[in-house]
Amino acid sequence: MKEYYLDPRVTEINRLPARSRRTTCETFSLNGTWQFRLFDRPELCDEFYLKNLDTSAYGPIQVPGNWETQGHGKPIYTNNLYPWSGEGENGLDGAQNPWQLPPYNPTGCYRTVCTVDSIDESFRYVLRFDGVEAAYELYINEQFVGYAEDSKLASEFDVTGFLTAGENLIALRVFSYATGSFLENQDYWFLCGIFRPVTLIKEPVKHIEDIKIEAVPERHSDRATLKAEVIVPRLSGFHEWNVRITLLDKNGRSVASAEDVVCRVNPKRFMDPRENKCRLTLNLDSVERWYPENPCLYTVHVELFDANGVLLDQENTRIGFKRVEIENGVILINGKRALFFGVNRHEHAWRTGRTMTREYMIEEILQMKRLNINAVRTSHYPNWEDWYDLCDEMGLLVLAECNVETHSAWYLANENTPTAANAYLERALRTVVQLKNHACIYAWSLGNEAANGAKHASMYGFIKEYDKTRFCQYESGFPGPNISDVRCMMYATEKEIIDMVADIHDNRPVVLIEYLYQIRNSGGGMRKFADLMRRYDRFQGAFIWDWLDKSLVGKTEDGQEFFAHGGDFSEHFIEPYEPPYMCNNGLMRADMVCKPVSHDVREAYAPMTIERQAPGYELIKPSDRGTFCVLNRSLFHTTDDYTFTMIIQDENGAEIDHRKIEVPFAASGEEKVMKLKDMLDAYIPQGIKYVEFAVVHTASGNEVSRRQYLYYDSVRKVALPAAANAPELSEDSESIILSGSNWKIAIRKADAALVEYAKDGIKKAWDGRICLDRPYCGLDAREGWNIMRNYMDEVRAMKLDFAPAEVFCSKNSVIVKSAFTSSSLSGELAWTVYGDGTLLCSLDGRAAEGLQLPRFGMEFTLPGDMQTVEYTGYGPHETYADRMIAARFGKYSETVDSLAFDIAPPSENGGHEGTVALRLSGKNGDICIDSIQPFHFDARNCTVEDLKTAMHTHEVPHRENVTLHLDAWHMPIGGDMSWSTVIDINEAPHAAMHSLRAVIR
């Protein structure tokens, strides 16, 4: 056997040309249980293709499925390295010797029997593999049929001459690595095997080879043109065959039809070759256009007849009428400015790896719709074709990406030799030809992180000639307009976005291919995304990295399942340069549970919402406080399709009144101002402070937006105890002790830390001390990533020097305080103790400019039974200073456990900004905290250190007691609409005084 997998010049043997998927032929599924055996390397494989092989060493495996998720071999996760080592100038880097594969190359041998009742010579038999990773050889009845790479696209083989009536042995040798793997180094797991369906297709010998449809409406009318190109095989008499097309609407009714004869050859039309093709055009007076909000699909029914009018073959293709163009630097869909509220999506299910089910994908799309996502980038390869079918039906714009990524071998794009030029072009060609008729696809992507050069220019050139109804884009290496029609920089900051849209020398549209990186807990700054889209027409959206955590199922020794990442499977290769949990960076946890960041995403992506009058609404004049605007970001709907409700709330967020409101009519893309000041001012005597707007899509009943705004500010009052006797004062060797008839407070002399706060003989709180640290989040996901170094050097190792506590007595209170200093932080901690046992905690501190302070506040330990949490502040989900779009001020009740959200790996979570009142209670009592100055809080049954040291949720101890944090300052969660380590300079720690005033009872 020739080792085709070792030759970069060979990408296929005997594979049929790419075409659209057939849907109306008779088909036979070969999915199910196959025989399987895994070998360490190809040369160790047995004669797996022989019928009389002793298969006692083989076992069952499910097809489709990855073999690693079925107990064979180990999954390997890498971000940019190839999963084999080599000695290059960059150290551990498998890309230094291109096209050379490692000796260790796990190879899976598959066998199954396909029974064919009879062989009909008027039909041909095509065997289709929708996805096999990474490359494979196919044998039927001991004969070599062919070879294929490009693992994420379907491959078809004409197997007519290999099949016999009765049982047929189908055998595959699947390689983990082939030279094609150098073009498939995506940020994902290396998972192998037959991971998508296998189908035997029975189609007439005289058949419809392929259909290409262009369905484009006119810009300014309801008219449209449908062009169909039908290809047939060059068989005897093909030029006498006739083709008829019939257009059916969404209800199956015939709209129009046309027919013509297949062209033999027309030498005068050499610039427009038509041999063995039939081209037909339908000019339509009125069509319903395809939008993601209204995914109207038509069906093109194609019939092929011979010269005598006998039906030879027929096929259906679903299409949507959609016009995509770029005009004056703006992407237009159906003549309207497009807005891409996007997300990147790997094909991933945490139990089955790359193997999807249709039901699973439907749930993905439903979840995306709930978050107002309207666009998906198929990162970083073509998906199973059922995904595009579902996006056609359910309405998602798709940026369809080619299977090209050479991360850590970027130089291959500019390699002077033409070794892999054919492979690059072939991957573009096969992607576009297979997927061309899907309505959901609005543009093509040339791949990801593979630099750029002549090879990408050739991909672009082919696509732009072949498909003039869409545009092309690519990010890596800052390509020019000869490679990308769009500027799609990854993780651009606000300034970089503004610089791009202001560039007078390059007026291409700006759509970020990746942004809002979701490692650990992050995703701050989404408000800027919405503001930038309102300000600049050429900034038209972005795609979040990414959709779903790509954990796989791990099991503890006692069988407990957990979200496993790289390094959890005792695999031989672990990504050495990046976090092994870098596979977990989704809006959704691996079990498809929304992470807290998704609340802000939903609001930032809302197709219809009520905003302040203009971007940058933080500075609102009193005279303008009742001015809002209706913002319609839908491509299809108007305000008439939605119901708008206004809720009036007091200083605690409690409802005073609510009413449905009429809003000014806003068509797609419009923004209409509305004046509500007179209506809202009428509620001032009732104590109005907040106004909230809910927007519901009337037909579906789905709420698409709920925003709360501060309307009429008021000063909050916190009552301190009336005059009473001062507490009794005593001390021991370590503490200052204050007490009353039924309470006792002890404060440490050395640093004024709260040793104990007890009432009615029960300890309510103890170990109250200054806390500067918090668990890791996206900002400091890994050492060396941006501000992590400052965290380590200046904060997490910082020691505060305290002056001995001083005591000051008055009539009804005693103050105990201590000043503290360090190289970059100074301040004072003070406790005011009143005669009834009320405790006022006063913490003031000033940080040096530039100090990256995770938090500045107090940490307390509370009894473990205090599990009920009631708070007045921003909720109902976790909130951080830079993730507040969806936050609503109000009174909320939860448990300590429900405050937390399990993130993989364990990270900072469960915080709440703007809190003014807090109560934790249990069977033995409660503790109440009030404050004039809003504070940030969290409460957990674990410590900061527990969350910092654990790599998995099951490793975090559930401690007996509750740890409570009250923060004068809590750093934003990070991301600033970019990479997770970026933070807005206006939200970063600064040298101002930070103060906490908490009244504890």
Backbone hydrogen bonds, N-H to C=O, Kabsch-Sander energy under -0.5 kcal/mol:
donor,donor_aa,acceptor,acceptor_aa,energy
4,Y,2,K,-1.6
6,L,3,E,-1.7
7,D,4,Y,-1.9
10,V,7,D,-1.7
11,T,9,R,-0.6
13,I,147,Y,-2.5
16,L,156,E,-3.2
21,R,434,Q,-0.5
26,E,202,K,-1.0
28,F,200,L,-2.3
30,L,198,V,-2.7
32,G,63,V,-3.2
34,W,32,G,-0.6
34,W,61,I,-3.0
35,Q,111,R,-3.1
36,F,59,G,-2.3
37,R,109,C,-1.5
39,F,107,T,-2.9
44,L,41,R,-1.7
45,C,42,P,-1.7
48,F,46,D,-2.3
50,L,47,E,-1.9
53,L,50,L,-1.0
55,T,53,L,-0.9
58,Y,55,T,-1.7
59,G,36,F,-2.6
61,I,34,W,-2.0
63,V,32,G,-2.9
65,G,194,I,-2.5
66,N,352,T,-0.5
67,W,192,C,-1.9
70,Q,67,W,-1.2
71,G,68,E,-1.1
72,H,67,W,-2.3
73,G,71,G,-0.6
76,I,190,F,-1.0
78,T,188,Y,-1.5
84,W,82,Y,-1.7
88,G,86,G,-1.0
88,G,91,G,-1.8
91,G,88,G,-2.0
93,D,86,G,-1.7
93,D,91,G,-1.2
96,Q,93,D,-1.2
100,Q,97,N,-1.8
101,L,99,W,-0.6
105,N,40,D,-1.3
105,N,103,P,-1.0
107,T,39,F,-2.8
108,G,174,V,-2.4
109,C,37,R,-2.8
110,Y,108,G,-0.5
110,Y,172,L,-2.6
111,R,35,Q,-1.9
112,T,170,I,-2.1
114,C,168,N,-2.9
115,T,113,V,-0.5
116,V,114,C,-0.6
116,V,166,G,-2.8
117,D,115,T,-0.5
120,D,118,S,-0.6
121,E,119,I,-0.6
123,F,120,D,-1.9
124,R,203,E,-3.6
126,V,124,R,-0.5
126,V,201,I,-2.8
127,L,157,F,-2.7
128,R,126,V,-0.6
128,R,199,T,-3.4
129,F,155,S,-2.8
130,D,128,R,-0.6
130,D,197,P,-2.4
132,V,151,S,-0.7
133,E,193,G,-2.4
135,A,175,F,-1.1
136,Y,148,A,-1.9
137,E,173,R,-1.9
138,L,146,G,-2.8
139,Y,171,A,-2.8
140,I,143,Q,-2.4
141,N,169,L,-2.8
142,E,49,Y,-0.5
143,Q,140,I,-1.9
145,V,138,L,-3.3
146,G,138,L,-1.3
147,Y,13,I,-1.7
148,A,136,Y,-1.9
149,E,11,T,-1.5
153,L,150,D,-1.5
155,S,129,F,-2.5
157,F,127,L,-2.0
159,V,125,Y,-2.5
159,V,157,F,-0.9
160,T,125,Y,-0.6
162,F,159,V,-1.7
163,L,159,V,-1.3
163,L,160,T,-0.5
166,G,116,V,-3.9
168,N,114,C,-1.6
170,I,112,T,-3.0
170,I,168,N,-0.6
171,A,139,Y,-2.8
171,A,169,L,-0.5
172,L,110,Y,-1.8
173,R,137,E,-1.7
174,V,108,G,-3.2
174,V,172,L,-0.5
175,F,135,A,-2.7
176,S,106,P,-1.8
179,T,5,Y,-2.3
181,S,178,A,-2.3
182,F,179,T,-1.6
183,L,180,G,-1.7
184,E,181,S,-1.8
185,N,405,E,-2.7
186,Q,184,E,-1.1
188,Y,78,T,-1.0
188,Y,186,Q,-1.9
190,F,76,I,-3.7
191,L,189,W,-0.9
193,G,133,E,-2.9
195,F,131,G,-0.8
195,F,193,G,-1.3
196,R,131,G,-1.5
199,T,128,R,-2.5
200,L,28,F,-2.9
201,I,126,V,-3.6
201,I,199,T,-0.6
202,K,26,E,-2.8
203,E,124,R,-2.3
203,E,201,I,-0.6
205,V,122,S,-2.6
207,H,205,V,-1.2
209,E,207,H,-0.8
209,E,231,I,-2.2
210,D,231,I,-1.4
212,K,229,E,-2.5
214,E,227,K,-2.7
216,V,214,E,-0.6
216,V,225,T,-2.2
218,E,223,R,-3.1
224,A,284,L,-2.1
225,T,216,V,-2.3
226,L,282,L,-2.7
227,K,214,E,-2.9
227,K,225,T,-0.5
228,A,280,L,-3.0
229,E,212,K,-2.7
230,V,228,A,-0.5
230,V,278,C,-2.8
231,I,210,D,-2.8
231,I,229,E,-0.5
232,V,276,N,-2.2
235,L,233,P,-2.1
238,F,235,L,-2.3
240,E,237,G,-2.2
241,W,238,F,-1.6
242,N,305,F,-2.7
243,V,260,D,-3.2
244,R,303,E,-2.4
245,I,258,A,-3.1
246,T,301,H,-2.3
247,L,256,A,-3.3
248,L,246,T,-0.6
248,L,299,T,-3.1
249,D,253,R,-2.8
252,G,249,D,-2.3
255,V,247,L,-3.8
256,A,247,L,-1.0
258,A,245,I,-2.1
260,D,243,V,-2.2
262,V,241,W,-2.4
263,C,277,K,-2.7
269,R,266,N,-2.4
270,F,267,P,-0.9
272,D,269,R,-2.2
276,N,263,C,-2.2
277,K,263,C,-0.6
277,K,274,R,-1.8
278,C,230,V,-2.2
280,L,228,A,-2.5
280,L,278,C,-0.5
282,L,226,L,-2.8
284,L,224,A,-3.0
284,L,282,L,-0.7
287,V,222,D,-1.3
289,R,287,V,-0.5
290,W,321,F,-3.1
291,Y,289,R,-0.5
291,Y,294,N,-1.5
296,C,294,N,-2.4
297,L,295,P,-0.5
298,Y,319,I,-3.0
299,T,248,L,-2.4
300,V,317,T,-3.2
301,H,246,T,-3.1
301,H,299,T,-0.7
302,V,300,V,-0.6
302,V,315,E,-3.2
303,E,244,R,-2.7
304,L,313,D,-2.8
305,F,242,N,-3.1
306,D,310,V,-2.1
309,G,306,D,-2.1
312,L,304,L,-3.7
313,D,304,L,-1.3
315,E,302,V,-2.2
317,T,300,V,-2.0
319,I,298,Y,-2.5
321,F,288,E,-0.5
322,K,215,A,-1.7
322,K,320,G,-0.7
324,V,322,K,-0.6
325,E,332,L,-2.2
327,E,330,V,-2.7
330,V,327,E,-1.3
332,L,325,E,-3.5
333,I,336,K,-2.9
334,N,323,R,-3.4
334,N,332,L,-0.5
336,K,333,I,-1.6
338,A,331,I,-2.4
340,F,540,Q,-3.1
341,F,339,L,-0.9
342,G,340,F,-1.3
342,G,542,A,-2.2
343,V,375,A,-1.3
344,N,544,I,-2.9
345,R,377,R,-2.3
348,H,346,H,-0.9
349,A,353,G,-2.1
350,W,590,A,-0.6
353,G,349,A,-2.2
355,T,352,T,-1.7
361,M,357,T,-2.0
362,I,358,R,-2.2
363,E,359,E,-1.9
364,E,360,Y,-1.9
365,I,361,M,-2.3
366,L,362,I,-2.5
367,Q,363,E,-2.4
368,M,364,E,-2.4
369,K,365,I,-2.7
370,R,366,L,-2.0
371,L,367,Q,-1.2
371,L,368,M,-0.5
372,N,369,K,-1.6
373,I,368,M,-2.5
374,N,341,F,-2.0
375,A,341,F,-1.3
376,V,397,L,-2.8
377,R,343,V,-2.1
378,T,376,V,-0.5
378,T,399,L,-2.1
379,S,377,R,-2.3
381,Y,378,T,-2.1
387,W,384,W,-2.1
388,Y,384,W,-0.7
389,D,385,E,-2.0
390,L,386,D,-2.3
391,C,387,W,-2.2
392,D,388,Y,-2.5
393,E,389,D,-2.2
394,M,390,L,-3.3
395,G,391,C,-1.7
396,L,391,C,-1.4
397,L,374,N,-3.0
398,V,440,C,-2.7
399,L,376,V,-2.8
400,A,398,V,-0.8
400,A,443,A,-2.0
401,E,399,L,-0.6
402,C,445,S,-2.1
404,V,402,C,-1.8
405,E,183,L,-2.0
406,T,449,E,-0.7
409,A,406,T,-3.5
412,L,409,A,-2.1
413,A,410,W,-1.8
414,N,411,Y,-1.0
415,E,412,L,-0.7
421,A,418,P,-1.0
422,N,418,P,-0.6
424,Y,420,A,-2.1
425,L,421,A,-2.1
426,E,422,N,-3.0
427,R,423,A,-2.0
428,A,424,Y,-1.7
429,L,425,L,-2.9
430,R,426,E,-2.9
431,T,427,R,-1.6
432,V,428,A,-2.3
433,V,429,L,-2.6
434,Q,430,R,-2.1
435,L,431,T,-2.0
436,K,432,V,-1.1
438,H,435,L,-1.8
441,I,438,H,-0.9
442,Y,398,V,-1.9
443,A,398,V,-1.0
444,W,471,F,-2.2
445,S,400,A,-3.0
446,L,473,Q,-1.7
448,N,404,V,-2.7
455,K,413,A,-0.8
457,A,453,G,-2.0
458,S,454,A,-2.1
459,M,455,K,-1.7
460,Y,456,H,-2.7
461,G,457,A,-2.5
462,F,458,S,-2.2
463,I,459,M,-2.4
464,K,460,Y,-2.7
465,E,461,G,-1.5
466,Y,462,F,-2.9
467,D,463,I,-3.0
468,K,466,Y,-0.5
470,R,467,D,-0.7
471,F,442,Y,-0.9
473,Q,444,W,-2.6
478,F,475,E,-1.4
483,I,480,G,-2.1
484,S,480,G,-2.2
485,D,472,C,-3.1
487,R,509,P,-3.1
488,C,486,V,-0.7
491,Y,514,E,-2.7
492,A,489,M,-0.6
497,I,493,T,-2.3
498,I,494,E,-2.3
499,D,495,K,-2.6
500,M,496,E,-1.9
501,V,497,I,-2.4
502,A,498,I,-1.5
503,D,500,M,-1.2
504,I,502,A,-0.7
506,D,503,D,-0.8
510,V,538,R,-3.1
511,V,487,R,-2.0
511,V,509,P,-0.6
512,L,541,G,-1.8
513,I,488,C,-1.2
515,Y,543,F,-1.1
517,Y,978,S,-2.0
518,Q,545,W,-1.7
518,Q,585,N,-0.7
520,R,584,N,-0.7
522,S,520,R,-0.5
523,G,974,G,-0.5
524,G,974,G,-3.0
525,G,882,D,-2.8
528,K,525,G,-1.3
529,F,525,G,-0.7
529,F,526,M,-0.6
530,A,526,M,-1.4
531,D,527,R,-2.0
532,L,528,K,-2.9
533,M,529,F,-1.8
534,R,530,A,-1.4
535,R,531,D,-1.9
536,Y,532,L,-2.3
537,D,535,R,-0.5
539,F,536,Y,-0.9
540,Q,510,V,-2.5
540,Q,538,R,-0.9
542,A,340,F,-1.9
543,F,512,L,-1.5
544,I,342,G,-2.1
544,I,542,A,-0.5
545,W,515,Y,-2.3
546,D,544,I,-0.6
547,W,344,N,-1.9
549,D,588,M,-2.5
550,K,583,C,-2.2
552,L,564,A,-2.0
553,V,350,W,-1.1
554,G,562,F,-2.6
556,T,560,Q,-2.6
559,G,556,T,-2.0
562,F,554,G,-2.4
564,A,552,L,-3.0
564,A,562,F,-0.9
566,G,580,P,-1.8
568,D,565,H,-1.9
570,S,567,G,-0.5
575,E,77,Y,-0.9
582,M,579,P,-1.9
583,C,580,P,-0.5
584,N,581,Y,-2.3
585,N,583,C,-1.0
587,L,546,D,-1.5
588,M,547,W,-1.9
589,R,593,V,-3.0
592,M,589,R,-2.3
595,K,587,L,-2.5
598,S,595,K,-2.0
599,H,596,P,-1.7
600,D,596,P,-0.5
600,D,597,V,-0.7
601,V,597,V,-1.8
602,R,598,S,-2.6
603,E,599,H,-1.6
604,A,600,D,-2.9
605,Y,601,V,-2.2
606,A,603,E,-1.1
609,T,631,L,-1.9
611,E,609,T,-0.6
611,E,629,C,-2.6
613,Q,627,T,-0.8
619,L,616,G,-0.9
620,I,618,E,-1.1
621,K,619,L,-0.5
624,D,621,K,-1.7
625,R,621,K,-0.5
625,R,622,P,-1.0
627,T,624,D,-2.3
628,F,626,G,-0.6
628,F,674,M,-2.5
629,C,611,E,-2.5
630,V,672,K,-3.1
631,L,609,T,-3.1
631,L,629,C,-0.6
632,N,630,V,-0.6
632,N,670,E,-2.6
633,R,607,P,-3.6
633,R,631,L,-0.7
634,S,607,P,-0.7
639,T,666,A,-1.4
641,D,638,T,-1.9
642,Y,639,T,-1.8
643,T,696,V,-2.9
645,T,694,A,-2.6
646,M,659,R,-3.2
647,I,692,E,-3.2
648,I,657,D,-3.5
649,Q,690,Y,-2.5
650,D,654,A,-2.3
653,G,650,D,-2.1
656,I,648,I,-3.6
657,D,648,I,-1.2
659,R,646,M,-2.4
661,I,644,F,-2.4
669,G,632,N,-1.0
670,E,667,A,-2.3
672,K,630,V,-2.2
674,M,628,F,-3.2
676,L,626,G,-3.4
676,L,674,M,-0.6
680,L,676,L,-2.7
681,D,677,K,-3.1
682,A,678,D,-0.9
683,Y,680,L,-2.1
684,I,681,D,-1.8
686,Q,683,Y,-1.0
687,G,684,I,-1.9
688,I,683,Y,-1.5
689,K,649,Q,-3.0
690,Y,649,Q,-1.9
691,V,709,Y,-2.4
692,E,647,I,-2.7
693,F,707,R,-2.9
694,A,645,T,-2.6
695,V,705,S,-2.8
696,V,643,T,-2.5
697,H,702,N,-3.1
698,T,641,D,-1.8
698,T,696,V,-0.7
699,A,641,D,-0.5
701,G,697,H,-2.7
702,N,697,H,-0.5
704,V,695,V,-2.5
704,V,702,N,-0.5
705,S,695,V,-1.4
707,R,693,F,-2.1
709,Y,691,V,-3.0
711,Y,689,K,-3.6
712,Y,689,K,-1.1
726,A,811,K,-1.0
728,E,739,S,-2.7
730,S,737,I,-2.8
732,D,735,S,-2.4
736,I,747,I,-3.6
737,I,730,S,-3.2
737,I,735,S,-0.5
738,L,745,I,-3.3
739,S,728,E,-1.7
740,G,743,W,-2.2
744,K,758,A,-2.5
745,I,738,L,-3.5
746,A,756,E,-2.5
747,I,736,I,-2.9
748,R,753,A,-3.1
749,K,734,E,-2.9
752,A,748,R,-1.8
754,L,768,G,-2.8
755,V,746,A,-2.4
755,V,753,A,-0.7
756,E,746,A,-1.6
757,Y,765,A,-2.5
758,A,744,K,-3.1
759,K,762,I,-2.5
760,D,742,N,-3.5
762,I,759,K,-2.0
764,K,757,Y,-2.9
764,K,762,I,-0.5
765,A,757,Y,-1.6
766,W,861,T,-2.0
767,D,755,V,-0.7
768,G,754,L,-2.5
769,R,767,D,-0.7
769,R,859,E,-2.1
771,C,857,G,-3.0
778,G,521,N,-2.4
779,L,973,I,-0.7
780,D,777,C,-0.7
781,A,778,G,-1.1
785,W,782,R,-2.2
786,N,784,G,-1.1
788,M,785,W,-1.8
789,R,786,N,-1.0
791,Y,787,I,-2.2
792,M,788,M,-2.4
793,D,789,R,-3.0
794,E,790,N,-2.7
795,V,790,N,-1.0
795,V,791,Y,-1.1
796,R,791,Y,-3.2
798,M,795,V,-1.8
801,D,821,T,-3.1
802,F,800,L,-0.6
803,A,819,A,-2.9
805,A,749,K,-3.1
806,E,817,K,-3.2
808,F,815,I,-3.0
810,S,813,S,-2.5
814,V,833,V,-2.1
815,I,808,F,-3.7
816,V,831,W,-2.6
817,K,806,E,-2.2
818,S,829,L,-2.5
820,F,827,G,-2.7
821,T,801,D,-1.9
822,S,825,L,-1.0
826,S,846,R,-1.7
827,G,820,F,-2.4
828,E,844,D,-2.2
829,L,818,S,-2.6
830,A,842,S,-3.0
831,W,816,V,-2.9
832,T,840,L,-2.5
833,V,814,V,-3.2
833,V,831,W,-0.6
834,Y,832,T,-0.5
834,Y,838,T,-2.7
835,G,812,N,-1.3
837,G,834,Y,-2.0
839,L,1000,I,-2.8
840,L,832,T,-2.8
841,C,839,L,-0.6
841,C,998,A,-3.2
842,S,830,A,-3.1
842,S,840,L,-0.6
843,L,841,C,-0.5
843,L,996,L,-2.3
844,D,828,E,-2.5
845,G,994,H,-1.9
846,R,826,S,-3.1
847,A,992,A,-0.7
848,A,824,S,-3.1
851,L,848,A,-2.0
853,L,851,L,-1.6
855,R,772,L,-1.4
856,F,969,W,-2.7
857,G,771,C,-1.7
858,M,966,L,-3.3
859,E,769,R,-3.0
860,F,964,L,-2.9
861,T,766,W,-2.7
862,L,962,V,-3.2
866,M,863,P,-1.7
867,Q,865,D,-2.2
867,Q,921,S,-0.6
868,T,921,S,-2.2
869,V,867,Q,-0.5
869,V,894,E,-3.2
870,E,919,R,-2.9
871,Y,892,Y,-2.4
872,T,917,A,-2.8
873,G,871,Y,-0.6
873,G,890,G,-2.2
874,Y,913,E,-2.1
875,G,888,R,-1.9
879,T,911,G,-2.5
880,Y,883,R,-0.8
883,R,880,Y,-2.7
887,A,884,M,-0.7
888,R,875,G,-2.5
890,G,873,G,-2.3
892,Y,871,Y,-2.8
894,E,869,V,-3.4
896,V,867,Q,-1.8
899,L,895,T,-1.5
900,A,896,V,-0.8
900,A,897,D,-0.7
903,I,901,F,-0.8
908,E,776,Y,-2.8
912,H,937,F,-1.7
915,T,935,F,-2.8
916,V,872,T,-3.0
917,A,872,T,-1.3
918,L,929,I,-2.8
919,R,870,E,-2.8
920,L,927,I,-2.2
921,S,868,T,-2.1
922,G,925,G,-2.6
925,G,922,G,-1.4
927,I,920,L,-2.3
929,I,918,L,-3.3
930,D,999,V,-2.2
931,S,916,V,-2.2
935,F,915,T,-2.6
936,H,967,D,-2.1
937,F,912,H,-1.8
938,D,965,H,-1.2
940,R,963,T,-2.2
947,L,943,T,-1.8
948,K,944,V,-1.9
949,T,945,E,-2.1
950,A,946,D,-1.4
955,E,952,H,-1.6
956,V,953,T,-1.8
959,R,941,N,-3.2
959,R,957,P,-1.0
962,V,862,L,-2.2
963,T,940,R,-3.5
964,L,860,F,-2.7
964,L,962,V,-0.6
965,H,938,D,-2.6
966,L,858,M,-2.5
967,D,936,H,-3.3
968,A,856,F,-2.1
969,W,856,F,-1.7
971,M,854,P,-3.1
975,G,982,V,-3.0
977,M,524,G,-2.8
978,S,975,G,-3.0
982,V,979,W,-2.0
987,E,984,D,-1.6
988,A,984,D,-1.0
994,H,845,G,-3.0
996,L,843,L,-2.6
998,A,841,C,-2.3
999,V,930,D,-3.5
999,V,997,R,-0.5
1000,I,839,L,-4.1
1000,I,998,A,-0.6
1001,R,928,C,-2.8
